[in-house]
């Protein structure tokens, strides 16, 4: 049964690749027909050639290569042989080298670092809002009085909300979230 599913997946991937290739060939033929009909000097031809080369280089972007690997189905308890077959098909279709993987990992680490910085700023901002005195018109409403001059205000509760959101972001950025897809 697992072999049947693998064969079906490979057939679907091949059909998709053939359709995509047919669309690329069609558009390329249209471009060639347009170029044949127009009068182009050498400067314009070099400009078109550079644009085409840049577009082809962008196609080999590392992010697109890694997105294919994220689609491997690991949620259902498939046996290891089936996952290995699917992974080998992905590796055959998408070439990934160490330079691309280093860029991808650097982007992930940079995003995590900035999330940690943002969460620490939120926590400090929340504590500063609680500790520092605010003007009377900014204190809004007192929810609970300790004595006649002091109590818990609505501003303190908003500050606590900011602190808790900062703590949540810090925990999210430090611990790797579980994927439930």
N, C-alpha and C positions, 0 to 999 in steps of 0.2 A: 504494500500500500504506500509506503514511504517513497519507493522508487517511482511509483505512478505520479505522486505529487511533485517530485523533483523534475520529472520529465515534463509535466504540465507547466511548471514554473519556467523551465528552460525554453519551452516552445513559446510561451507568452513573451519572454524577454527577447527572443529572436524576432518575433513578429513586430514588437515595438521598435527594435533596432532597424529592421528593414523598412518600416513605415517612416521612421525618422530620416533614414538615409535617402528614401525616395523624395521626401519633401526638400531635403538639402539639394539633391540633384536638380529638382524642378526649379528652385529659386536660382541656382547657379546658372542653369540654362537661360533663364529670363535675364539675368545680369549680363551674360555673354551676348545675348541678342541686342540688348540696349547698348552695350559698348560697340557692337558692330555697326549699329545704325548711326551713332554719333561721331562727330569729328573731335578727336582728343589729341592734344599736344603732349609732348614728353613730360612736362611738369605735372599736368593733370593725371597722366597715366601713373607716374610715380606716387602721387598723392593717393590715388585709388589703391595702388598696390600696398602702400604702407597701412592704410586703413584696414585692408583685408588681412594683412599679416598680424596687425594688432588684435583684430577680432578673433583670429585663430589662436593667438597666444592666450587671450583671456579665457577661451574655452577650456583651456587646460588648468583651470583654477583648482586649487587644492580643496576649497570648501565643497565644491560639487562632487569631488571624488569621495570625500568622507561622508557626505549625506547618504550615499547609496549603502554604506555599511550600517548606518543607523536603522535601516529598514529591515534588517534581519530579524525574523520573528523568534523571540526567545521566551515569550510569555506562556505559550502552551508548552507543556513539558515534552517537547520533541526529543527524540533520542539524539545522541551526540553525532551519530553517523549522518543523519539528515542535516543537522546544523553545519557539519563540516563540509558536506556537499554544497550547501547553499553559500557558505563562506568562500569555498574554492571558486565557485562561479563568479562571485563578486570580485575576487582578486584577479581573475582572468579578464573581466570586463573593465575594471578600473585600475589603472596603474598608479600606485602610491609609492613614493620614495621617502627617504628620511628627511629631505628638505621640506617636503610638503607636510609631513607629520610634525616636524618641529614648529612650523608656522602655525599649524592648527593648535598644538599644545600651548604655544606662547599666547595665542589669542584667548584660549580658555583660562589660562592663569591670569592674564591681564584683566579679564572680565571679573574673575573672582576677587582679585586684589582691589579693584575699584568698588566692588560691592562691599567689601570689608571696610574700606575707608568711608563710604557713605553711611554704613550702619554705625560706625564709631562716631561720626559727626552728629548723627541723629540722637544717639545716646547722650553725648555731651550737651547738645542743645537742649534736650529735655530736662536734664539736671540743672542746667543754667537757668532755665525758665522757672524752675521750682525754687531755687536758692536765692536768686536775685529778686529784689523787691520790684514790683510793678506799680505803675501809677494807679490811683483808685478807679479811674474810669476804665482801666484795662483789666482790672480784677474781675469784673462782671458780677457774678452772683456767688455768695457764700453758701455752700451746701451744708456743711457741718461746722458748728462753732465749738472751739476749745475753750475760749473765754470771750469776753466782749470785744477784744481787739483782734483776735486771731482765729483762723479756722481753715477748713479745706474749701478752696474756691473751685469754680468751674475751670479756671485757668490751670490750676494744679492737676485736674483730671485730664485736661487736654495735653499737658506736659507728660503725664504718665502714659498716655496713649502714644505719644511720640517716642518715649523711651522704649515701650514694649515693641513698637514697630521696628526700632533700631535693633533690639535684641533678636527679634525674629529674623531680620535680614542678616545679622551676624551669624546666627545658627545656620541659616540656609546657605550662606557662602562658605562656612567652614566645613560642614558635613555635606558629603555628596548626596544629592536627593535621589530617592528611589524612583525608578521609571516604572509606572504602572500603565503601560499602553497596550 
